[in-house]
Amino acid sequence: MFFSKSILALATLVASSAFVAAAPAVIVENIVFNPMITSPEEGDVWTVGETKEITWKTDDIPEEEKESTGTILLGYVEDDSANEHLDIAHPLATGFKLTDGKVNVTVPKTEDRSDYIVVLFGDSGNASPKFIITSGSTTSISATATATATESFTEVPTTFSLTSTSSVVSSTTSSVSGFSF
């Protein structure tokens, strides 16, 4: 009996020594590079279809992140909400090097808003200040018409100035017709 208790104690000691001899966990520091977006700036106005340059600071990129690539998403923030409403299905740009410090994007067809943001993702995400996207379809048309009456009027010059504003992105059409004097 003494022998079996000794064997049991020795087996327990050997088994527990495996846990004691295990190496301590190594703490690895996370590298978080969060570059400041420098463009667009607060209140900038973008028009659908234009090419715009998004820029960010690159002066503090850690050596370990110099080969990292990024993604830029469009979103919007309503009334100081924490929700950025990011359009992850349609990135504005992907696969560019973070060290480039800039990327050109085409402003997508989207609704007019004054609370858009872009978010730069590399190893972390950083949002721009709010800016505006508009459809930009404002057209001005001027037309002059002249008519002659045979009874009691002589030549009557008439000038019309028409201004048309439309939210249609693809085209704006205005026509002037049906003048009668």
C-alpha positions as CSV (number, residue, x, y, z in Angstrom):
1,M,0.0,0.0,0.0
2,F,2.9,2.3,0.9
3,F,4.4,1.6,-2.5
4,S,1.2,2.4,-4.4
5,K,0.8,5.7,-2.5
6,S,4.4,6.6,-3.3
7,I,3.9,5.8,-7.0
8,L,0.7,7.8,-7.1
9,A,2.3,10.8,-5.4
10,L,5.3,10.6,-7.8
11,A,3.0,10.4,-10.8
12,T,1.1,13.4,-9.6
13,L,4.3,15.3,-9.1
14,V,5.6,14.5,-12.6
15,A,2.4,15.3,-14.2
16,S,2.1,18.7,-12.5
17,S,5.7,19.6,-13.2
18,A,4.8,19.7,-16.9
19,F,2.6,22.6,-16.2
20,V,5.2,24.3,-14.1
21,A,7.9,23.9,-16.7
22,A,5.8,25.4,-19.5
23,A,7.2,28.6,-20.9
24,P,5.4,31.8,-20.0
25,A,3.2,33.3,-22.6
26,V,5.0,35.9,-24.7
27,I,3.2,39.2,-24.9
28,V,3.3,40.6,-28.4
29,E,2.7,44.3,-28.9
30,N,0.0,45.1,-31.4
31,I,1.2,47.6,-34.0
32,V,-1.6,50.0,-34.8
33,F,-1.1,52.5,-37.5
34,N,-3.9,55.0,-37.7
35,P,-3.0,57.6,-40.4
36,M,-4.7,60.9,-40.3
37,I,-6.8,61.6,-43.4
38,T,-5.9,65.1,-44.8
39,S,-8.3,65.2,-47.7
40,P,-11.2,65.4,-48.0
41,E,-11.6,68.2,-45.5
42,E,-14.7,69.2,-43.6
43,G,-17.2,70.8,-45.9
44,D,-15.5,69.8,-49.2
45,V,-18.0,69.3,-52.0
46,W,-17.7,66.3,-54.4
47,T,-19.8,65.9,-57.5
48,V,-20.9,62.5,-58.8
49,G,-18.6,61.2,-61.6
50,E,-15.6,63.4,-60.7
51,T,-12.2,62.0,-59.9
52,K,-11.1,63.0,-56.4
53,E,-7.8,62.5,-54.5
54,I,-7.9,61.1,-51.0
55,T,-4.8,61.8,-49.0
56,W,-3.4,60.8,-45.6
57,K,-0.2,61.3,-43.5
58,T,2.6,58.8,-44.0
59,D,5.3,60.2,-41.8
60,D,4.7,57.9,-38.8
61,I,4.3,54.5,-40.6
62,P,6.0,51.8,-38.5
63,E,8.6,49.8,-40.4
64,E,6.5,46.6,-39.9
65,E,3.6,48.3,-41.8
66,K,5.6,49.7,-44.8
67,E,4.4,46.9,-47.2
68,S,0.7,47.0,-46.0
69,T,-2.1,47.7,-48.4
70,G,-5.3,49.6,-47.7
71,T,-8.9,49.9,-48.6
72,I,-11.1,53.0,-48.6
73,L,-14.8,52.9,-48.0
74,L,-17.5,55.6,-48.3
75,G,-19.9,56.1,-45.5
76,Y,-21.9,58.7,-43.7
77,V,-22.6,59.7,-40.1
78,E,-26.0,61.0,-39.1
79,D,-26.4,63.5,-36.3
80,D,-23.2,62.6,-34.4
81,S,-24.1,58.9,-34.3
82,A,-21.3,56.4,-33.8
83,N,-22.7,54.4,-36.8
84,E,-20.6,55.2,-39.9
85,H,-23.0,53.5,-42.4
86,L,-20.0,52.1,-44.4
87,D,-20.6,50.7,-47.9
88,I,-18.5,47.6,-47.6
89,A,-20.0,46.1,-50.8
90,H,-18.6,48.9,-53.0
91,P,-15.1,50.0,-51.8
92,L,-13.8,53.3,-53.4
93,A,-10.3,51.9,-53.6
94,T,-8.5,48.7,-52.6
95,G,-5.0,47.2,-52.8
96,F,-3.0,50.5,-52.7
97,K,0.1,50.8,-50.5
98,L,-0.4,52.8,-47.4
99,T,3.0,54.4,-48.0
100,D,1.6,56.1,-51.1
101,G,-0.2,58.6,-49.0
102,K,-2.9,59.1,-51.6
103,V,-5.3,57.4,-54.0
104,N,-7.6,58.7,-56.7
105,V,-11.3,57.6,-56.7
106,T,-14.3,58.2,-58.9
107,V,-17.2,59.7,-56.9
108,P,-20.0,57.1,-57.1
109,K,-23.6,57.7,-58.0
110,T,-25.2,58.2,-54.6
111,E,-27.8,60.4,-52.9
112,D,-27.0,64.0,-52.1
113,R,-25.9,64.3,-48.5
114,S,-23.7,66.6,-46.4
115,D,-22.5,64.1,-43.9
116,Y,-20.3,61.7,-46.0
117,I,-17.0,60.4,-44.7
118,V,-14.3,58.1,-46.2
119,V,-12.6,55.5,-44.0
120,L,-9.0,54.3,-44.6
121,F,-8.4,50.8,-43.5
122,G,-4.9,49.3,-43.3
123,D,-4.3,47.6,-40.0
124,S,-6.8,50.0,-38.4
125,G,-9.5,52.4,-39.6
126,N,-9.5,56.1,-39.6
127,A,-12.4,58.3,-40.8
128,S,-12.2,61.7,-42.5
129,P,-14.1,64.8,-41.5
130,K,-17.6,65.1,-43.0
131,F,-17.9,66.3,-46.6
132,I,-20.7,66.7,-49.2
133,I,-21.5,64.7,-52.3
134,T,-24.0,66.3,-54.9
135,S,-25.3,65.0,-58.2
136,G,-24.2,68.4,-59.6
137,S,-26.7,68.6,-62.5
138,T,-27.5,72.3,-62.6
139,T,-28.1,73.7,-66.1
140,S,-28.8,77.3,-67.2
141,I,-30.5,78.0,-70.5
142,S,-31.2,81.4,-72.1
143,A,-33.5,81.8,-75.2
144,T,-34.6,84.8,-77.2
145,A,-37.7,84.8,-79.4
146,T,-38.9,87.4,-81.8
147,A,-42.4,87.4,-83.4
148,T,-44.3,89.8,-85.9
149,A,-48.0,90.5,-85.8
150,T,-49.8,91.9,-88.8
151,E,-52.8,93.7,-87.2
152,S,-52.0,96.3,-84.7
153,F,-48.5,95.3,-83.5
154,T,-45.2,95.8,-85.1
155,E,-42.2,93.6,-84.3
156,V,-42.3,92.5,-80.6
157,P,-39.0,91.3,-79.2
158,T,-39.3,89.1,-76.1
159,T,-36.5,87.7,-74.1
160,F,-36.9,84.7,-71.8
161,S,-34.3,83.5,-69.3
162,L,-34.9,80.0,-68.0
163,T,-33.0,78.2,-65.3
164,S,-33.4,74.5,-64.6
165,T,-32.1,72.6,-61.6
166,S,-32.4,68.9,-61.6
167,S,-31.2,66.0,-59.4
168,V,-30.9,63.6,-62.4
169,V,-27.4,62.5,-62.7
170,S,-27.3,61.0,-66.2
171,S,-28.6,64.0,-68.1
172,T,-30.6,67.2,-67.8
173,T,-32.8,68.2,-70.7
174,S,-34.7,71.5,-71.1
175,S,-36.7,72.7,-74.0
176,V,-38.4,75.9,-75.0
177,S,-41.4,75.6,-77.3
178,G,-44.9,76.8,-77.9
179,F,-44.3,80.6,-78.0
180,S,-47.4,82.4,-79.5
181,F,-47.9,86.2,-79.7
